[in-house]
Amino acid sequence: MDIDMKYKDPRKPSPRLSVPPLFRVLGLTLVTGVVMFPLGFYRGSRTAGLRFLAENSHRLPGTMQGWYFYHKRKNYVVIRDGVVEGLKLSVRFAGFVGCLFSIEATLDWIRGRIDALNTTVAAGLMGAGYAMFSHLPASQMRSTARTGLKFGLVFGLAQDMIRYMRGELWYVRSSPINRSTSEVKNKIVQVENKTEETK
């Protein structure tokens, strides 16, 4: 049975990244959230520090005790705003990635085929959805959707290339690795048959 048709059964693992769809979506979403939190924390804390300095530049303390409480308050504001911004950025990007790969996995299951088309459509839909959610002008909305389609096409073709090298691409039935593997298997079978005949 074709490996792509096996994907019709949701209990079967997806050939994408050799990971079942549910674990792939959750894993990529979690990794994205973890990676984006430090970036958001850095941006939020830096902005908070500059804002705190601007808001208090006209009333800088003049005593040692005043400077102590000034820096104590500043550190609190920087950490608080950094954590808030980190969580916001983490949730935003994790949600985007989760939706993208959920749509991709759904299209894989509906079509019964796993190829670049599903990834391209999923990325295009997410680009258009982001543009509509952000209330962008029509020209920027088209540009964002085109960017999503281009990213999806490149990413989908990269996955197809990996699957082609593994001999699992449905519209190309053979690959150099697959052919060489088949030749090696045939030679092994021939050697085993000769060994049995000599016995």
Salt bridges, closest charged atoms under 4 A:
ASP2 OD2 - ARG113 NH1 3.07
ASP2 OD1 - ARG173 NH1 3.59
ASP4 OD1 - ARG163 NH2 3.14
ASP9 OD1 - ARG11 NE 3.12
ASP81 OD2 - ARG51 NH2 2.59
ASP81 OD1 - ARG80 NE 3.02
GLU85 OE2 - ARG43 NH2 2.81
GLU104 OE2 - ARG16 NH1 3.34
ASP108 OD2 - ARG16 NE 2.55
ASP115 OD1 - ARG111 NH1 2.91
GLU168 OE1 - ARG166 NH2 2.84
